[in-house]
């Protein structure tokens, strides 16, 4: 008789418990009715059962449910299991902490770094971070290529765990993922011996023709008996060809057995390894039109350079993979003629050169610059040479990728153009400053004769305000030409960004979000903080306009980041462009519409703008460029159309021990009293500036002697007693201001000197070997000239 299992009340649902209690009450009522025969008593039993069942239901519903206990993970067991895997495996939790890793992981990455912060380069870490985020979102992701310890690896990331709160990072050699690692080991072992017994010699080659593995017989015949390994050798050096085009081992010479070489497609991808097989064949006669060409084609395929063979009719006979990649050709649809590779304008020249070399009309190889059809903006070098003894092949073509050379030429041309434009802009700004000095000065003099209630007062004030706006424009020109007056300080870039962040939030508006990130242990830089703020504002405003163009209804994100520049990053920029050293980087990136490739080389040119008329002067980025270069730094723009733009500024780390200047430094108090006495010798070649300065100084109580050039000033010094102050322009014809000042100091060593100029003070001070000289930049107002004169006299006293 089968036994029923005991009733487990704990497993009953509230409804089930109520049903059991009610059924028990009914059974009891029937028994009472049968024994006693009283219906009222039986009904009481039924009611009692219903009440008890309801109580059970309430108790089960209100009773606290014990939370299921999470079993703890035995990480020792997990690590033991991962040890059997040939791959490098690591596990991180939701907080990004490394909780487990096997020995292969520690060996591959020389320690136990926490993913994604692996030693795979800055670009690799960024790509792996994106892969990790994708794995959290999708459950699985893969990084197809990374460099670690000098070899190429593939990294798979899998989300797992009972709560899906763990990531498994699996890194394996790229050759192992496509099976070539196992094949290499097999060729060196039993598989290689079996192939040799069958008369087949095999080798596994890298994409550039280097030996990854070879069977024992091939090693013995190529290198000699007892050779240890052929790994890393250039496979093409093992082979030679005779006059008939037959292939033999170079070690065996022309008396060795001829070989037939077969290339076996093994894996997809440009860097995929190549499997080749060599078979001994009888030394049968081979015509130049068949066997020779076939063997030459095989050797051409093994060459790492881009090589193609062309017959006498100008048709392609063979193109190796390197040539296909360099010419951006699809192997499934190869071109028939070399002219099909280039733009229409270059077709005739290429066809004529091929015809000339095929007919023997040219004795030597020649190089010609052509533009490929798929890359018309990047000229490449096409080398052409005649071929003899290669069967159908009559011409050998070689493509040389001169992208780097073209880039350097463009940058040199750009630098030369920018220097020439900068000199022009500086000269224009200098002359314009003289005009503005006269306008502002005359406005000040007229305002002294008018009160705010006069009818002309507002008009004069408007002229003065517009003149100041024009002065700001000349400062932008001087900044572009790197001749602006700067006040450099030793400071930290995060302090500058913090000062301007509130202003940026107002400029960007509510629809654009601002994110600011600062790196650690940043080196101090020496620059003008006010000018750096202008750099950040100009770049931010341009980014805002680009994002508004892409998102008319609002949106976008501006990211400002300060960080230390790595050595690898500086090296990638090119030591011929930016010397290797310690730099602090300021990176400003946006999510706007990006910069088209044809516009990118022109963005720093003055007056170049893509904005509509009335919304841009074209001086914003040129000003940024000038400020950065004048501060000793470098600026680069990187962009992909539709994916935003990133401007990276590198400023050299200042390491002289000079203390960092607090961001909010107390300004030096200027003298309030401008009234003075004494004789001032004023030297200025511009008549309008000299007239304004003379009237301004005379009104302040000075006796003013004027000279239109340096020679006239020296004559006045000879005829008159010693002046109390020498005020002179710097750039003048025949004799400049510093030369004249040196001669004046030779006569009066303690003579106070005040230079005025529209050029940068720092640039001028490097060319002026005089001590205790003051400087006032043009354009200046009457008040500013009076204050500068008073201050120069007070310092001398």
Secondary structure by P-SEA (a helix, b strand, c coil): cccccccccccccaaaaaaaaaaaaaaaaaaaaaacccaaaaaaaaaaaaaaaaaaaaaaaacccccbbbbbbaaaaaaaaaccccbbbbbbccccccccccaaaaaaaccccccccccccaaaaaaaaaaaaaaaacccccccccccccccbbbbbbbbcccccbbbbbbbbcccccaaaaaaaaaacaaaaaaaaacbbbbbbccccccccccaaaaaaaccccccccccccccccccccccccccccccccccbbbbbbbbbccccccbbbbbbbbbbcccccccccaaaaaaaaaaaacccbbbbbccccccccccaaaaaaaccccccccccccccccccaaaaaaaaaaaaaaccccbbbbbbbbccccccbbbbbbbbbbcccccccbbbbbbcaaaaaaaaaaaaaaaaaaaaaaaaaaaaaaaaaaaaaaaaaaaaaaaaccccccaaaaaaaaaaaaaaaaaaaaaaaaaacccccccccccaaaaaaaaaaaaaaaacccbbbbbbbbcbbbbbbccaaaaaaaaaaaaaaaaaaaaaacccbbbbbbbbbbbbcaaaaaaaccccccccbbbbbbbbcccccccccccccccccccccccccccccaaaaaaaaaaaaacbbbbbbbccccbbbbbbbbcccccccccccccccccccccccccbbbbbbbbccaaaaaaaaaaaaaaccbbbbbccaaaaaaaaaacccccbbbbbcccccccaaaaaaaaaaacccbbbbbbccccaaaaaaaccccbbbbbcccccaaaaaaaaaaaaaaac
